[in-house]
Amino acid sequence: MSEEAVLRALTELRHDLLEDVGQLIDSRHRETMAHFDAVYKRFDHLDTEYEALKAGLKRLEVRLEAVENRLSALEARVTAVEQKLDRLALQSEVDELKSEVAGINARIAQLEAQITRA
């Protein structure tokens, strides 16, 4: 084999190797880009979910604040009702005591009448 034939064979081999390496690099590059695309797609999905969760949490906070306000109003109303019930209970006790005093006074008047007649 001549020197030129060897040189041509080496050049051809070099060309084939470079082509194979280029194809391998292109294949790996496409694979890597596909992985990046999948990662970016996942990040996009996670970002969308995050924004949805954030909006949902904000709505819950607003509703919770409304519930807390309503609860505070109810607590105030219950306190007012309890105070009224306490006043009514006291008034009822006062009325009972007045009735008892009136009964005692009537009994005293009867006893005094009996004593004066006797």
C-alpha positions in Angstrom: 0.0 0.0 0.0 1.3 3.3 -0.9 1.8 6.3 1.3 -1.0 8.1 -0.5 -3.4 5.2 0.0 -2.6 5.1 3.7 -3.0 8.8 4.0 -6.4 8.6 2.2 -7.5 5.7 4.4 -6.5 7.7 7.6 -8.2 10.8 6.2 -11.3 8.8 5.5 -11.1 7.2 8.9 -10.6 10.6 10.5 -13.6 11.9 8.6 -15.8 8.9 9.6 -14.7 9.3 13.3 -15.5 13.0 13.2 -18.8 12.3 11.7 -19.6 9.6 14.3 -18.5 11.9 17.1 -20.5 14.8 15.7 -23.6 12.5 15.5 -23.0 11.3 19.0 -22.6 14.9 20.2 -25.8 15.9 18.3 -27.6 13.0 19.8 -26.5 13.8 23.4 -27.3 17.5 22.8 -30.9 16.6 21.7 -31.2 14.3 24.7 -30.0 17.1 27.0 -32.3 19.6 25.5 -35.2 17.2 25.8 -34.4 16.9 29.5 -34.2 20.6 29.9 -37.5 21.0 28.1 -39.0 18.5 30.5 -37.5 20.3 33.5 -38.8 23.7 32.2 -42.2 22.2 31.6 -42.3 20.8 35.2 -41.2 24.2 36.5 -43.9 25.9 34.6 -46.5 23.4 36.0 -45.1 23.9 39.5 -45.2 27.7 39.1 -48.8 27.5 37.9 -49.7 25.3 40.9 -47.9 27.7 43.3 -49.8 30.7 41.9 -53.1 28.7 42.2 -52.3 27.8 45.8 -51.3 31.3 46.7 -54.6 32.6 45.3 -56.5 29.9 47.1 -54.8 30.8 50.4 -55.6 34.4 49.9 -59.3 33.6 49.4 -59.2 31.5 52.6 -57.5 34.3 54.5 -60.3 36.7 53.4 -63.0 34.2 54.3 -61.4 33.5 57.7 -61.2 37.2 58.4 -64.9 37.5 57.6 -65.7 34.5 59.9 -63.6 36.0 62.7 -65.6 39.3 62.3 -68.9 37.5 62.4 -67.7 35.5 65.4 -66.7 38.7 67.2 -70.1 40.1 66.5 -71.8 37.0 67.8 -69.7 37.0 70.9 -70.8 40.6 71.6 -74.4 39.7 71.1 -74.1 36.7 73.4 -72.5 38.9 76.0 -75.4 41.3 75.7 -78.0 38.5 76.0 -76.2 37.1 79.0 -76.3 40.5 80.7 -80.0 40.8 80.0 -80.6 37.4 81.4 -78.6 38.3 84.5 -80.7 41.4 84.9 -84.0 39.5 84.4 -82.9 36.9 86.9 -82.1 39.6 89.4 -85.4 41.3 88.7 -87.2 38.0 89.2 -85.5 37.5 92.5 -86.4 41.1 93.6 -90.0 40.5 92.6 -90.1 37.2 94.6 -88.6 39.0 97.6 -91.2 41.8 97.3 -93.9 39.2 97.2 -92.5 37.5 100.3 -92.2 40.8 102.1 -95.8 41.7 101.1 -96.9 38.3 102.5 -95.0 38.8 105.7 -96.5 42.3 106.0 -99.9 40.9 105.5 -99.2 38.3 108.2 -97.9 40.9 110.5 -101.0 43.0 109.9 -103.2 40.0 110.8 -101.2 39.3 113.9 -101.5 42.9 115.0 -105.2 42.8 114.4 -105.5 39.7 116.5 -103.5 41.3 119.2 -105.5 44.5 119.3 -108.7 42.5 119.4 -107.6 40.4 122.2 
